[in-house]
Amino acid sequence: MSKPPSKLDNPDFLALAREALAIEAQAVLAMSDRLNSQFSDAVKAILNCTGRVILVGVGKSGLIAKKIAATLASTGTPSFFIHATEASHGDLGMITADDIVIALSNSGNTEELVAVLPAIARRGAKIVAMTGKLDSALARQADVVLDCCVEKEACPLNLAPTASTTVALALGDALAVVVLKARGFSEEDFALSHPGGSLGRKLLTHVSDVMRKGERIPKVAPSASISNAILEITKKGLGMTAVVSPDDKLLGVFTDGDLRRLIEQGLDLRGLLVSEVMNTAPRCISADKLAVEAVRMMEVNHVSQVVVVDENRQIVGALNFHDLFEAKVV
């Protein structure tokens, strides 16, 4: 059964939304002003941790804890989430003395969470509390206490966790950001944890991963006719053919663009050799370069293909813009 419509007369939805956002923004700023040495202690504990950082929570705090664990894990700090209820039914076995447990509870008295704290302490793990009540059971049993209290929730009933969860989430992000900066965590490190993402592909995919090799490389001898060069271009579907010496050293490149320009000039192609019309200074790249460098080379020089050569200028591969697009580095 649907709920009755709002009792507000002509509610201003935008004003209500801005009011909620203002409450949450003010709560985050107030929390920022209260940061103290306890935050620094938490950062140092994470940096010195030889185990994992384990987030524990229940309900909405548990959902925030999951996100914080995911952020830490993706930025260089091994981390995962345990539900407090599951912890008391066997998941405590995941916690060791080398670990740090970050426990989230706005009230600090959540029964399921408080119940497992003594067992966590007995295992020797350090406990960091994120709570809105500094005199709570959670705060009393923690080694480090991070103050997440809010004056009021954005919920007009002051009941639903809104501002309090936003503050906890923001504080967790602050922890992760400070830790990653202290570790010297780089874009390359981030990519290693995100190989399926756009940044990961751009920072981890090399030319050697996407180039065409072996029989897929279009190439002809300098004595080949224009007709034979056209056949090779058509057969390999790369829009070009390399012109190579008997030992596969690159001499030049002949592209379908070169062919169009010859036709526009009205030249008789039947008597021409490819060596007479090839580009003797083609764009080349080495196999160990990042694929995004090949993209930049093509864009800057307005070409659609590049030849891959080794230090002796012997051809080892070839690729075009479509290959890079399929590899999702474009």
N, C-alpha and C positions, 0 to 999 in steps of 0.2 A: 504494500500500500504506500502510495507516494506521500511525502510529508507536505504539510500545508505551506503555502507561500510565505515569504518573509513578512513579518509584521511591520517592518519599516515602510514608511510611506515614501515612495519615490527614492529608494536608496541610491546614494552616490557611490557606485562600486569602486571607482577610481580613488575617491577620498578614503574609503575604507581600506583599500589595498595599500595606499601610501602610509596610512596610519600604522598598519601592521609592519610594513617594511621599516618605518622610522623606529618603532619599538625594538625591532631586532637589530637594526644598525646601532642604536644607542647602547643596546646590551653588549654588543661586540666591542664597541669603543670603551665602555666602562670596564670590561674585562681586561682590555689591553692596558688600561691605566693601572690595574691592580697587579700586573705581572711583577714577580719578584724573584728572589734567588731560588725559590723552589722550582721555577721553570728552568733555570740554568742547571739545577741539580738533575732534573729529568732528562735534559739534553745530554749531560755528561754521562748519566747512567746508560742511555741508549748507545752512545758512542763507544762506551767501554764494555758493552754487553758482548759476551762471547757466544751466547745462545741466540734465541729468537725473542722478538717483542710480541707478546701475546695480549690481545685485547679481549676483555671480558665484559659482558653486559647482558641486560634483559630488556625486552620491549623496545621502545623507541631508542633508548640509550644503546641497546644492543645493535640496532640498525646503524647508528652513528659509529659505533665501535667497529663494525664490519668495514665501513668506508675508510676509517682511519687506518685499519690494518692493510687494506688494499693500497692506499696511498703510500704508506711506509714501504710495503713490499715492492712497489713499482719504482721506488726512488732509492733503492740500494740497501734497505734494512729488512732482513728476513722477518716476516711477520704474518700472523694469522689470527683468526677470531675463534673464540670458544664461547658458546652459550653457557651462562652460569648454571642453568639447570642440568645441562648435559655434563658439565664439569663434575657435579656431585654424583653422577652415575657412570663414571669411568673415564671421562675426558681429562680428568686431572693427571692421568698418566702421560699426557702430552707435555706437561710442564716439568722442567728440570731446574736444578739450582743455578744453572748458567743463564736462565731466562729472566726477562723482566715482564711483569704483568701490569698492564694498564687497565684499571677497573673503572667503568663509567656508571654513575648513578647520580641523578640530580638530587634526590633526597638523601643519598648516602646511607639509607637504611633499607634498601630493597632486600627482602628476606632471602631470596635465592642466592643473591650475590654475597651478602654478608655471611651466609652459612658456609661458603667455601673458602673464605679468606684465611681462617686458621690453618686449613689444610695446605693452602698455597704457601703460607709462611713457613710451615714445617718442612716443605720441600726445599726451602732455601732461596726461593725466587724473590727478588725485590718487587715491592708493590708500589705502583704509582696510582694515586687516586685522582680522578677527575670528577668533582662533585660540587654541588651548589650549597652544601651544608658543611661548614668547617668543623662543626661539633658533632658530626654524625659518626656512626659506627665504622663506616668505611674510612673516614678521615683519621680516626683514632688508630686504626690498624695498619695504615699505610706508612711507607718509608718517606714518600714524597707526596705532597698534596697540592694539586692545581685547582685554583678557585674558579668555579664556573657558575657562580650564583648570578641570578638575574633579579631585577626589581620586580618585574612582572612578565607574564607570558603575553605574546601577541594575541593569543586567544582571548576574546572579550569576556569569557567566563573565568579566565586565569586558571584554566584547568589543563587543556591539551598542551603537551610539550611542543613548544614552537620556538620562542626566543631561547629557551634553555638548550634545546638541541642544536640550534644554530650556533650558539656560543661554544658548545662542546666541539662541534664540527670545525669551527674556525680555529679553536685552540689546537685541535689535532693537526690541522693543516699547518699551523705555525710550527708545531714540533717537527713535522716532516720536512718543512722547508729549511728550518735552521739546521737540522741534522744533515740534509743533503748538501747544503753549502759547506758545512764543517768537514764533510767527507771529501769535498772536491768532486762531487758527482757531476758528470758531464753529459752532454747530448749523446755521446757514443755509449755511455753506460746506460742511459735511458733506453736507447735503441735495442740494446741486448736483452732488455726485459720486455720489449714491445716489438718483436720481429714481425708481427702481423700488421702493425700499424703503419701509417704513412711515413712517420719519421723513421721508424725502424727499417723500412724498405729502402729509404733514401740513404741511410747511414751504413747499412749493412750489405746492400746489393752492389757487387762489383761488375765491371764490364765483362769479366770472364764468366759471370753467372748467366748473362743474357745473350752473349754474342753467338753468332752462328759459326760452327766449327766444321772442319773436315770437308766432306763432300758438299756441304751446304754453302760453302764459301764460293761466290761467283768469281772465276778468274780465267784469264786467257793469256796466251803467249803474245808478245809484241808483234809477231808476224801474222796474227789472226786478222781476218777480213772484218769489215764492219758488220757484214751479215752474220758471221760467227759470234761476234760480240753481242749483237742483238739477241741471238738465240740463247746465249748464256744468261743475259739479263732476264729474258722471259722465263727461262727454265728455273732460275734460282729465286725469282720474285723479290729481289732486293732493290730494284731500280737502278742498279749499277753493276759493273764488273771491274774487278781489279785486273791490272795488266802486270804480269810477274815474269821474272827471269826463270831459267830452268831450275834454279835452287830456291824458288819461291820468294825471291826478294822483290819487294814492291817497286815497280817502275812508274806506275801511274794508275789513273782511274778513268773509266769511260761511263758516263751516266746517261739515263734516258733524257735528261735535260740537254746534255751535249748533243745527243742525236737530234732533238727538235731544233736546236740552233743550226745544225748543219743543213737540215732540210729547208729551214727558212732562208739560208744563204743560197739555196738552189744548187748545191754542189752535187756532182755525180758520185754517189757513195760506192758504186760497184768497184772502182779501182783503188779505193783507199784502204790502207792498213790502220788498225786501231792505234798503233804506235804513233801515227802521224797526226792524230786528232785528240789523243788522250790528254788529260790534265796531269802534268808531271809534278805538281805540288799539291796533292790531295790532303784533306784533313785526316790526321791519324791520331790514334790514342793507344795507350798500352792497356793490357788486360787487367792489370792490378789497380787501375783507377776506379773510383766510384762511378756507378752508372749515371748519377746525377751530373757528373762532370761531362759525360758524353752529351747529356741533354743540353747543358749550357753551351758546349761547343757548337752543337747544331743550331741552337737559337741565335747565338752571336754571329755565326758565319752564314746563316740562312741556307743551310744544307740539310738534307734528309737522311744522309748515310755517312758513316765513317768507317774507315778500315782500321783493324786492330793489328798492330805490329809489335815485334819484340825489339830488344836493344840493337839488333843487327839489321833492323828494317825488314825482317822476314815476316810475311803475312801469317797471322795465327787465327784471325777471325774477322768478322764483319757484322755490322748491325745497322738497322735503320730506326727511324723514330717510332715506327709501329711496334718494333720489338720492345722498346723502352716503355711504350704505352701499355703493352700487354703485361709487362713486369710491374706495372703500377708505380713506377718511379717518376712519372710525369704528372 
